[in-house]
């Protein structure tokens, strides 16, 4: 990455990405588990069923509620076909690195 690109990423990381991830996950170990697992996955978009398989969580365990909260917080987005994805591909890479250092009760 060139110097200007590196600087832009640093600004995004500190002013947008970190806050969005921290506020989106909050103190929820379930939401943290979801974003960690999705960030590790190779796909860019996930159906609800795929997220159930990836995370091991079910609708009965509140997966839909957690996904809705992550969408409302801007961590994930949901397209018209119902597929979930990170709001930016570069944010997914950030989550992959940063989510391992977040600790929730």
N, CA, C and O atoms as a printed pandas DataFrame, in Angstrom:
     atom_number atom_name residue_name chain_id  residue_number  x_coord  y_coord  z_coord
0              1         N          UNK        A               1    0.852   -1.170    0.000
1              2        CA          UNK        A               1    0.000    0.000    0.000
2              3         C          UNK        A               1    0.899    1.236    0.000
3              4         O          UNK        A               1    1.893    1.295    0.725
4              5         N          UNK        A               2    0.550    2.183   -0.792
5              6        CA          UNK        A               2    1.344    3.414   -0.840
6              7         C          UNK        A               2    1.120    4.239    0.422
7              8         O          UNK        A               2    0.214    3.960    1.207
8              9         N          UNK        A               3    1.946    5.245    0.603
9             10        CA          UNK        A               3    1.903    6.057    1.830
10            11         C          UNK        A               3    0.535    6.713    2.027
11            12         O          UNK        A               3   -0.008    6.677    3.131
12            13         N          UNK        A               4   -0.025    7.309    0.980
13            14        CA          UNK        A               4   -1.336    7.950    1.104
14            15         C          UNK        A               4   -2.407    6.915    1.446
15            16         O          UNK        A               4   -3.288    7.181    2.264
16            17         N          UNK        A               5   -2.334    5.741    0.826
17            18        CA          UNK        A               5   -3.285    4.662    1.118
18            19         C          UNK        A               5   -3.166    4.177    2.542
19            20         O          UNK        A               5   -4.169    3.884    3.193
20            21         N          UNK        A               6   -1.952    4.091    3.021
21            22        CA          UNK        A               6   -1.713    3.678    4.404
22            23         C          UNK        A               6   -2.302    4.698    5.366
23            24         O          UNK        A               6   -2.927    4.328    6.360
24            25         N          UNK        A               7   -2.107    5.958    5.080
25            26        CA          UNK        A               7   -2.634    7.025    5.942
26            27         C          UNK        A               7   -4.162    7.010    5.937
27            28         O          UNK        A               7   -4.787    7.178    6.984
28            29         N          UNK        A               8   -4.757    6.812    4.778
29            30        CA          UNK        A               8   -6.222    6.738    4.680
30            31         C          UNK        A               8   -6.736    5.574    5.512
31            32         O          UNK        A               8   -7.714    5.719    6.246
32            33         N          UNK        A               9   -6.092    4.433    5.402
33            34        CA          UNK        A               9   -6.509    3.268    6.183
34            35         C          UNK        A               9   -6.394    3.544    7.677
35            36         O          UNK        A               9   -7.283    3.172    8.443
36            37         N          UNK        A              10   -5.314    4.191    8.100
37            38        CA          UNK        A              10   -5.139    4.518    9.520
38            39         C          UNK        A              10   -6.259    5.418   10.021
39            40         O          UNK        A              10   -6.751    5.238   11.135
40            41         N          UNK        A              11   -6.661    6.380    9.210
41            42        CA          UNK        A              11   -7.757    7.277    9.586
42            43         C          UNK        A              11   -9.063    6.483    9.664
43            44         O          UNK        A              11   -9.819    6.625   10.625
44            45         N          UNK        A              12   -9.324    5.655    8.666
45            46        CA          UNK        A              12  -10.531    4.817    8.693
46            47         C          UNK        A              12  -10.534    3.925    9.928
47            48         O          UNK        A              12  -11.553    3.790   10.606
48            49         N          UNK        A              13   -9.402    3.326   10.210
49            50        CA          UNK        A              13   -9.282    2.415   11.342
50            51         C          UNK        A              13   -9.602    3.117   12.656
51            52         O          UNK        A              13  -10.388    2.609   13.456
52            53         N          UNK        A              14   -9.003    4.272   12.881
53            54        CA          UNK        A              14   -9.178    4.940   14.168
54            55         C          UNK        A              14  -10.493    5.709   14.279
55            56         O          UNK        A              14  -11.080    5.759   15.360
56            57         N          UNK        A              15  -10.964    6.301   13.198
57            58        CA          UNK        A              15  -12.148    7.147   13.288
58            59         C          UNK        A              15  -13.453    6.441   12.932
59            60         O          UNK        A              15  -14.528    6.927   13.284
60            61         N          UNK        A              16  -13.380    5.311   12.247
61            62        CA          UNK        A              16  -14.613    4.660   11.809
62            63         C          UNK        A              16  -14.672    3.200   12.224
63            64         O          UNK        A              16  -15.616    2.789   12.899
64            65         N          UNK        A              17  -13.690    2.418   11.838
65            66        CA          UNK        A              17  -13.748    0.975   12.033
66            67         C          UNK        A              17  -13.775    0.562   13.501
67            68         O          UNK        A              17  -14.636   -0.219   13.907
68            69         N          UNK        A              18  -12.846    1.075   14.299
69            70        CA          UNK        A              18  -12.756    0.666   15.701
70            71         C          UNK        A              18  -14.035    1.013   16.454
71            72         O          UNK        A              18  -14.567    0.190   17.199
72            73         N          UNK        A              19  -14.519    2.218   16.261
73            74        CA          UNK        A              19  -15.740    2.645   16.953
74            75         C          UNK        A              19  -16.937    1.816   16.509
75            76         O          UNK        A              19  -17.746    1.397   17.337
76            77         N          UNK        A              20  -17.052    1.578   15.214
77            78        CA          UNK        A              20  -18.183    0.814   14.695
78            79         C          UNK        A              20  -18.174   -0.606   15.248
79            80         O          UNK        A              20  -19.221   -1.131   15.628
80            81         N          UNK        A              21  -17.016   -1.223   15.294
81            82        CA          UNK        A              21  -16.918   -2.585   15.822
82            83         C          UNK        A              21  -17.216   -2.613   17.314
83            84         O          UNK        A              21  -17.994   -3.450   17.773
84            85         N          UNK        A              22  -16.613   -1.716   18.070
85            86        CA          UNK        A              22  -16.807   -1.706   19.518
86            87         C          UNK        A              22  -18.252   -1.400   19.895
87            88         O          UNK        A              22  -18.812   -2.051   20.778
88            89         N          UNK        A              23  -18.858   -0.419   19.238
89            90        CA          UNK        A              23  -20.247   -0.081   19.543
90            91         C          UNK        A              23  -21.200   -1.158   19.035
91            92         O          UNK        A              23  -22.219   -1.437   19.668
92            93         N          UNK        A              24  -20.876   -1.754   17.907
93            94        CA          UNK        A              24  -21.742   -2.788   17.337
94            95         C          UNK        A              24  -21.761   -4.063   18.154
95            96         O          UNK        A              24  -22.810   -4.685   18.319
96            97         N          UNK        A              25  -20.601   -4.455   18.667
97            98        CA          UNK        A              25  -20.495   -5.668   19.460
98            99         C          UNK        A              25  -20.904   -5.401   20.905
99           100         O          UNK        A              25  -21.554   -6.232   21.539
100          101         N          UNK        A              26  -20.520   -4.245   21.414
101          102        CA          UNK        A              26  -20.846   -3.910   22.799
102          103         C          UNK        A              26  -20.245   -4.914   23.759
103          104         O          UNK        A              26  -19.072   -5.270   23.638
104          105         N          UNK        A              27  -21.031   -5.367   24.699
105          106        CA          UNK        A              27  -20.584   -6.338   25.705
106          107         C          UNK        A              27  -21.105   -7.738   25.387
107          108         O          UNK        A              27  -21.113   -8.607   26.258
108          109         N          UNK        A              28  -21.537   -7.961   24.152
109          110        CA          UNK        A              28  -22.161   -9.230   23.781
110          111         C          UNK        A              28  -21.155  -10.244   23.252
111          112         O          UNK        A              28  -20.561  -10.047   22.192
112          113         N          UNK        A              29  -20.971  -11.323   23.995
113          114        CA          UNK        A              29  -20.075  -12.384   23.520
114          115         C          UNK        A              29  -20.659  -13.066   22.288
115          116         O          UNK        A              29  -19.911  -13.599   21.469
116          117         N          UNK        A              30  -21.988  -13.056   22.144
117          118        CA          UNK        A              30  -22.624  -13.691   20.992
118          119         C          UNK        A              30  -22.362  -12.902   19.705
119          120         O          UNK        A              30  -22.047  -13.483   18.667
120          121         N          UNK        A              31  -22.495  -11.584   19.783
121          122        CA          UNK        A              31  -22.221  -10.756   18.603
122          123         C          UNK        A              31  -20.740  -10.806   18.252
123          124         O          UNK        A              31  -20.381  -10.806   17.074
124          125         N          UNK        A              32  -19.887  -10.847   19.254
125          126        CA          UNK        A              32  -18.451  -10.962   19.005
126          127         C          UNK        A              32  -18.147  -12.280   18.293
127          128         O          UNK        A              32  -17.362  -12.312   17.345
128          129         N          UNK        A              33  -18.764  -13.356   18.748
129          130        CA          UNK        A              33  -18.568  -14.662   18.120
130          131         C          UNK        A              33  -19.008  -14.619   16.653
131          132         O          UNK        A              33  -18.322  -15.159   15.785
132          133         N          UNK        A              34  -20.127  -13.991   16.382
133          134        CA          UNK        A              34  -20.641  -13.900   15.011
134          135         C          UNK        A              34  -19.651  -13.160   14.121
135          136         O          UNK        A              34  -19.290  -13.663   13.057
136          137         N          UNK        A              35  -19.207  -11.979   14.533
137          138        CA          UNK        A              35  -18.310  -11.202   13.669
138          139         C          UNK        A              35  -16.953  -11.884   13.515
139          140         O          UNK        A              35  -16.351  -11.817   12.443
140          141         N          UNK        A              36  -16.465  -12.533   14.556
141          142        CA          UNK        A              36  -15.199  -13.267   14.445
142          143         C          UNK        A              36  -15.309  -14.386   13.418
143          144         O          UNK        A              36  -14.461  -14.527   12.537
144          145         N          UNK        A              37  -16.358  -15.170   13.547
145          146        CA          UNK        A              37  -16.532  -16.318   12.642
146          147         C          UNK        A              37  -16.744  -15.859   11.201
147          148         O          UNK        A              37  -16.188  -16.456   10.279
148          149         N          UNK        A              38  -17.530  -14.820   10.995
149          150        CA          UNK        A              38  -17.769  -14.334    9.635
150          151         C          UNK        A              38  -16.497  -13.730    9.043
151          152         O          UNK        A              38  -16.235  -13.883    7.850
152          153         N          UNK        A              39  -15.714  -13.051    9.864
153          154        CA          UNK        A              39  -14.468  -12.457    9.370
154          155         C          UNK        A              39  -13.474  -13.537    8.950
155          156         O          UNK        A              39  -12.684  -13.330    8.028
156          157         N          UNK        A              40  -13.509  -14.673    9.613
157          158        CA          UNK        A              40  -12.606  -15.783    9.273
158          159         C          UNK        A              40  -13.073  -16.544    8.036
159          160         O          UNK        A              40  -12.277  -17.225    7.390
160          161         N          UNK        A              41  -14.330  -16.436    7.709
161          162        CA          UNK        A              41  -14.887  -17.151    6.569
162          163         C          UNK        A              41  -14.405  -16.556    5.254
163          164         O          UNK        A              41  -14.119  -15.361    5.177
164          165         N          UNK        A              42  -14.318  -17.370    4.241
165          166        CA          UNK        A              42  -13.834  -16.904    2.935
166          167         C          UNK        A              42  -14.883  -16.108    2.162
167          168         O          UNK        A              42  -14.534  -15.295    1.306
168          169         N          UNK        A              43  -16.134  -16.330    2.448
169          170        CA          UNK        A              43  -17.206  -15.672    1.691
170          171         C          UNK        A              43  -17.281  -14.184    2.007
171          172         O          UNK        A              43  -16.800  -13.721    3.041
172          173         N          UNK        A              44  -17.898  -13.450    1.086
173          174        CA          UNK        A              44  -18.143  -12.028    1.320
174          175         C          UNK        A              44  -19.588  -11.776    1.729
175          176         O          UNK        A              44  -19.885  -10.765    2.364
176          177         N          UNK        A              45  -20.490  -12.690    1.368
177          178        CA          UNK        A              45  -21.911  -12.562    1.718
178          179         C          UNK        A              45  -22.407  -13.910    2.229
179          180         O          UNK        A              45  -21.944  -14.965    1.796
180          181         N          UNK        A              46  -23.356  -13.852    3.155
181          182        CA          UNK        A              46  -23.800  -15.058    3.843
182          183         C          UNK        A              46  -25.311  -15.059    3.991
183          184         O          UNK        A              46  -25.905  -14.046    4.360
184          185         N          UNK        A              47  -25.929  -16.190    3.703
185          186        CA          UNK        A              47  -27.355  -16.336    3.990
186          187         C          UNK        A              47  -27.494  -16.625    5.484
187          188         O          UNK        A              47  -26.516  -16.939    6.161
188          189         N          UNK        A              48  -28.714  -16.515    5.980
189          190        CA          UNK        A              48  -28.957  -16.808    7.392
190          191         C          UNK        A              48  -28.539  -18.243    7.703
191          192         O          UNK        A              48  -27.922  -18.504    8.736
192          193         N          UNK        A              49  -28.876  -19.170    6.809
193          194        CA          UNK        A              49  -28.536  -20.577    6.997
194          195         C          UNK        A              49  -27.024  -20.781    7.040
195          196         O          UNK        A              49  -26.523  -21.564    7.847
196          197         N          UNK        A              50  -26.304  -20.083    6.180
197          198        CA          UNK        A              50  -24.840  -20.181    6.190
198          199         C          UNK        A              50  -24.270  -19.647    7.503
199          200         O          UNK        A              50  -23.323  -20.211    8.052
200          201         N          UNK        A              51  -24.847  -18.568    7.993
201          202        CA          UNK        A              51  -24.371  -17.998    9.259
202          203         C          UNK        A              51  -24.638  -18.971   10.402
203          204         O          UNK        A              51  -23.815  -19.098   11.308
204          205         N          UNK        A              52  -25.767  -19.652   10.371
205          206        CA          UNK        A              52  -26.046  -20.675   11.390
206          207         C          UNK        A              52  -24.951  -21.742   11.381
207          208         O          UNK        A              52  -24.462  -22.146   12.436
208          209         N          UNK        A              53  -24.574  -22.191   10.193
209          210        CA          UNK        A              53  -23.535  -23.232   10.077
210          211         C          UNK        A              53  -22.175  -22.715   10.514
211          212         O          UNK        A              53  -21.448  -23.403   11.230
212          213         N          UNK        A              54  -21.829  -21.513   10.092
213          214        CA          UNK        A              54  -20.520  -20.940   10.402
214          215         C          UNK        A              54  -20.360  -20.690   11.898
215          216         O          UNK        A              54  -19.307  -20.967   12.471
216          217         N          UNK        A              55  -21.412  -20.164   12.528
217          218        CA          UNK        A              55  -21.321  -19.772   13.941
218          219         C          UNK        A              55  -21.738  -20.870   14.915
219          220         O          UNK        A              55  -21.345  -20.854   16.082
220          221         N          UNK        A              56  -22.530  -21.818   14.436
221          222        CA          UNK        A              56  -23.055  -22.836   15.336
222          223         C          UNK        A              56  -24.219  -22.326   16.169
223          224         O          UNK        A              56  -24.667  -23.012   17.088
224          225         N          UNK        A              57  -24.715  -21.132   15.865
225          226        CA          UNK        A              57  -25.847  -20.544   16.588
226          227         C          UNK        A              57  -27.115  -20.746   15.769
227          228         O          UNK        A              57  -27.063  -20.866   14.545
228          229         N          UNK        A              58  -28.244  -20.782   16.448
229          230        CA          UNK        A              58  -29.518  -20.975   15.772
230          231         C          UNK        A              58  -30.447  -19.782   16.008
231          232         O          UNK        A              58  -30.178  -18.903   16.827
232          233         N          UNK        A              59  -31.538  -19.788   15.265
233          234        CA          UNK        A              59  -32.545  -18.747   15.436
234          235         C          UNK        A              59  -33.082  -18.762   16.864
235          236         O          UNK        A              59  -33.311  -17.706   17.454
236          237         N          UNK        A              60  -33.280  -19.945   17.416
237          238        CA          UNK        A              60  -33.797  -20.073   18.786
238          239         C          UNK        A              60  -32.825  -19.487   19.815
239          240         O          UNK        A              60  -33.242  -19.055   20.890
240          241         N          UNK        A              61  -31.551  -19.474   19.488
241          242        CA          UNK        A              61  -30.547  -18.910   20.397
242          243         C          UNK        A              61  -30.405  -17.402   20.205
243          244         O          UNK        A              61  -29.555  -16.775   20.836
244          245         N          UNK        A              62  -31.226  -16.821   19.344
245          246        CA          UNK        A              62  -31.226  -15.376   19.163
246          247         C          UNK        A              62  -30.389  -14.874   18.004
247          248         O          UNK        A              62  -30.106  -13.679   17.923
248          249         N          UNK        A              63  -29.983  -15.765   17.097
249          250        CA          UNK        A              63  -29.121  -15.351   15.995
250          251         C          UNK        A              63  -29.731  -14.212   15.188
251          252         O          UNK        A              63  -29.030  -13.262   14.840
252          253         N          UNK        A              64  -31.012  -14.290   14.887
253          254        CA          UNK        A              64  -31.671  -13.238   14.107
254          255         C          UNK        A              64  -31.627  -11.887   14.801
255          256         O          UNK        A              64  -31.417  -10.859   14.158
256          257         N          UNK        A              65  -31.823  -11.889   16.100
257          258        CA          UNK        A              65  -31.791  -10.647   16.882
258          259         C          UNK        A              65  -30.384  -10.045   16.846
259          260         O          UNK        A              65  -30.213   -8.843   16.641
260          261         N          UNK        A              66  -29.389  -10.899   17.049
261          262        CA          UNK        A              66  -28.001  -10.411   17.021
262          263         C          UNK        A              66  -27.631   -9.859   15.654
263          264         O          UNK        A              66  -26.979   -8.819   15.559
264          265         N          UNK        A              67  -28.042  -10.546   14.598
265          266        CA          UNK        A              67  -27.748  -10.067   13.248
266          267         C          UNK        A              67  -28.421   -8.725   12.994
267          268         O          UNK        A              67  -27.817   -7.824   12.413
268          269         N          UNK        A              68  -29.663   -8.592   13.427
269          270        CA          UNK        A              68  -30.380   -7.321   13.269
270          271         C          UNK        A              68  -29.654   -6.199   14.000
271          272         O          UNK        A              68  -29.515   -5.099   13.466
272          273         N          UNK        A              69  -29.195   -6.465   15.205
273          274        CA          UNK        A              69  -28.464   -5.461   15.971
274          275         C          UNK        A              69  -27.147   -5.086   15.291
275          276         O          UNK        A              69  -26.752   -3.920   15.302
276          277         N          UNK        A              70  -26.473   -6.066   14.703
277          278        CA          UNK        A              70  -25.222   -5.784   13.995
278          279         C          UNK        A              70  -25.481   -4.967   12.733
279          280         O          UNK        A              70  -24.667   -4.120   12.363
280          281         N          UNK        A              71  -26.605   -5.216   12.076
281          282        CA          UNK        A              71  -26.984   -4.419   10.904
282          283         C          UNK        A              71  -27.315   -2.991   11.342
283          284         O          UNK        A              71  -26.857   -2.030   10.724
284          285         N          UNK        A              72  -28.101   -2.851   12.399
285          286        CA          UNK        A              72  -28.479   -1.525   12.899
286          287         C          UNK        A              72  -27.254   -0.715   13.338
287          288         O          UNK        A              72  -27.238    0.510   13.215
288          289         N          UNK        A              73  -26.234   -1.402   13.847
289          290        CA          UNK        A              73  -25.012   -0.723   14.290
290          291         C          UNK        A              73  -24.069   -0.415   13.125
291          292         O          UNK        A              73  -23.072    0.285   13.298
292          293         N          UNK        A              74  -24.386   -0.938   11.944
293          294        CA          UNK        A              74  -23.556   -0.675   10.778
294          295         C          UNK        A              74  -22.363   -1.597   10.626
295          296         O          UNK        A              74  -21.511   -1.367    9.768
296          297         N          UNK        A              75  -22.286   -2.639   11.445
297          298        CA          UNK        A              75  -21.197   -3.605   11.318
298          299         C          UNK        A              75  -21.439   -4.486   10.100
299          300         O          UNK        A              75  -20.539   -4.721    9.294
300          301         N          UNK        A              76  -22.667   -4.965    9.983
301          302        CA          UNK        A              76  -23.072   -5.775    8.834
302          303         C          UNK        A              76  -24.120   -5.021    8.045
303          304         O          UNK        A              76  -24.724   -4.071    8.542
304          305         N          UNK        A              77  -24.330   -5.446    6.825
305          306        CA          UNK        A              77  -25.447   -4.931    6.043
306          307         C          UNK        A              77  -26.213   -6.134    5.509
307          308         O          UNK        A              77  -25.676   -7.237    5.403
308          309         N          UNK        A              78  -27.458   -5.904    5.179
309          310        CA          UNK        A              78  -28.322   -6.965    4.656
310          311         C          UNK        A              78  -28.882   -6.470    3.330
311          312         O          UNK        A              78  -29.500   -5.407    3.264
312          313         N          UNK        A              79  -28.662   -7.249    2.277
313          314        CA          UNK        A              79  -29.154   -6.816    0.965
314          315         C          UNK        A              79  -30.595   -7.264    0.738
315          316         O          UNK        A              79  -31.182   -7.941    1.581
316          317         N          UNK        A              80  -31.153   -6.886   -0.392
317          318        CA          UNK        A              80  -32.557   -7.179   -0.701
318          319         C          UNK        A              80  -32.840   -8.681   -0.758
319          320         O          UNK        A              80  -33.966   -9.108   -0.502
320          321         N          UNK        A              81  -31.838   -9.475   -1.087
321          322        CA          UNK        A              81  -32.008  -10.929   -1.155
322          323         C          UNK        A              81  -31.871  -11.580    0.229
323          324         O          UNK        A              81  -32.027  -12.794    0.362
324          325         N          UNK        A              82  -31.584  -10.783    1.245
325          326        CA          UNK        A              82  -31.474  -11.301    2.608
326          327         C          UNK        A              82  -30.082  -11.781    2.979
327          328         O          UNK        A              82  -29.906  -12.392    4.033
328          329         N          UNK        A              83  -29.089  -11.520    2.138
329          330        CA          UNK        A              83  -27.718  -11.937    2.438
330          331         C          UNK        A              83  -27.026  -10.873    3.287
331          332         O          UNK        A              83  -27.207   -9.673    3.079
332          333         N          UNK        A              84  -26.241  -11.334    4.233
333          334        CA          UNK        A              84  -25.500  -10.453    5.130
334          335         C          UNK        A              84  -24.054  -10.341    4.672
335          336         O          UNK        A              84  -23.486  -11.297    4.144
336          337         N          UNK        A              85  -23.463   -9.173    4.875
337          338        CA          UNK        A              85  -22.048   -8.967    4.567
338          339         C          UNK        A              85  -21.537   -7.837    5.443
339          340         O          UNK        A              85  -22.313   -7.068    6.010
340          341         N          UNK        A              86  -20.211   -7.749    5.544
341          342        CA          UNK        A              86  -19.632   -6.608    6.246
342          343         C          UNK        A              86  -19.878   -5.368    5.408
343          344         O          UNK        A              86  -19.980   -5.462    4.185
344          345         N          UNK        A              87  -19.974   -4.205    6.043
345          346        CA          UNK        A              87  -20.354   -3.003    5.306
346          347         C          UNK        A              87  -19.284   -2.581    4.298
347          348         O          UNK        A              87  -19.588   -1.865    3.344
348          349         N          UNK        A              88  -18.037   -3.016    4.497
349          350        CA          UNK        A              88  -16.958   -2.795    3.532
350          351         C          UNK        A              88  -16.034   -4.008    3.600
351          352         O          UNK        A              88  -15.836   -4.584    4.669
352          353         N          UNK        A              89  -15.473   -4.390    2.464
353          354        CA          UNK        A              89  -14.560   -5.533    2.437
354          355         C          UNK        A              89  -13.313   -5.270    3.288
355          356         O          UNK        A              89  -12.815   -6.176    3.956
356          357         N          UNK        A              90  -12.818   -4.055    3.265
357          358        CA          UNK        A              90  -11.630   -3.708    4.057
358          359         C          UNK        A              90  -11.967   -3.737    5.557
359          360         O          UNK        A              90  -11.093   -3.989    6.386
360          361         N          UNK        A              91  -13.229   -3.480    5.898
361          362        CA          UNK        A              91  -13.658   -3.574    7.291
362          363         C          UNK        A              91  -13.606   -5.023    7.761
363          364         O          UNK        A              91  -13.261   -5.290    8.912
364          365         N          UNK        A              92  -13.945   -5.954    6.881
365          366        CA          UNK        A              92  -13.871   -7.386    7.221
366          367         C          UNK        A              92  -12.443   -7.749    7.617
367          368         O          UNK        A              92  -12.236   -8.482    8.585
368          369         N          UNK        A              93  -11.465   -7.247    6.884
369          370        CA          UNK        A              93  -10.062   -7.520    7.206
370          371         C          UNK        A              93   -9.694   -6.912    8.557
371          372         O          UNK        A              93   -8.978   -7.522    9.351
372          373         N          UNK        A              94  -10.192   -5.709    8.805
373          374        CA          UNK        A              94   -9.965   -5.062   10.092
374          375         C          UNK        A              94  -10.552   -5.903   11.224
375          376         O          UNK        A              94   -9.901   -6.110   12.248
376          377         N          UNK        A              95  -11.780   -6.385   11.041
377          378        CA          UNK        A              95  -12.451   -7.197   12.066
378          379         C          UNK        A              95  -11.667   -8.476   12.331
379          380         O          UNK        A              95  -11.529   -8.898   13.479
380          381         N          UNK        A              96  -11.159   -9.086   11.281
381          382        CA          UNK        A              96  -10.388  -10.319   11.435
382          383         C          UNK        A              96   -9.205  -10.100   12.376
383          384         O          UNK        A              96   -8.901  -10.955   13.208
384          385         N          UNK        A              97   -8.550   -8.971   12.244
385          386        CA          UNK        A              97   -7.395   -8.658   13.095
386          387         C          UNK        A              97   -7.835   -8.183   14.479
387          388         O          UNK        A              97   -7.327   -8.665   15.492
388          389         N          UNK        A              98   -8.769   -7.250   14.526
389          390        CA          UNK        A              98   -9.133   -6.583   15.782
390          391         C          UNK        A              98  -10.033   -7.425   16.683
391          392         O          UNK        A              98   -9.907   -7.350   17.905
392          393         N          UNK        A              99  -10.924   -8.216   16.123
393          394        CA          UNK        A              99  -11.898   -8.939   16.955
394          395         C          UNK        A              99  -11.231   -9.961   17.871
395          396         O          UNK        A              99  -11.807  -10.347   18.888
396          397         N          UNK        A             100  -10.044  -10.395   17.528
397          398        CA          UNK        A             100   -9.361  -11.353   18.401
398          399         C          UNK        A             100   -8.857  -10.682   19.673
399          400         O          UNK        A             100   -8.633  -11.354   20.680
400          401         N          UNK        A             101   -8.677   -9.364   19.638
401          402        CA          UNK        A             101   -8.176   -8.661   20.818
402          403         C          UNK        A             101   -9.280   -8.095   21.706
403          404         O          UNK        A             101   -9.007   -7.571   22.786
404          405         N          UNK        A             102  -10.526   -8.201   21.248
405          406        CA          UNK        A             102  -11.659   -7.705   22.046
406          407         C          UNK        A             102  -12.042   -8.783   23.049
407          408         O          UNK        A             102  -12.117   -9.966   22.716
408          409         N          UNK        A             103  -12.281   -8.359   24.267
409          410        CA          UNK        A             103  -12.675   -9.293   25.316
410          411         C          UNK        A             103  -13.970   -8.791   25.934
411          412         O          UNK        A             103  -14.040   -7.655   26.403
412          413         N          UNK        A             104  -14.999   -9.640   25.933
413          414        CA          UNK        A             104  -16.269   -9.284   26.548
414          415         C          UNK        A             104  -16.606  -10.284   27.630
415          416         O          UNK        A             104  -16.111  -11.411   27.632
416          417         N          UNK        A             105  -17.463   -9.856   28.558
417          418        CA          UNK        A             105  -17.865  -10.738   29.667
418          419         C          UNK        A             105  -18.957  -11.682   29.221
419          420         O          UNK        A             105  -19.426  -12.501   30.011
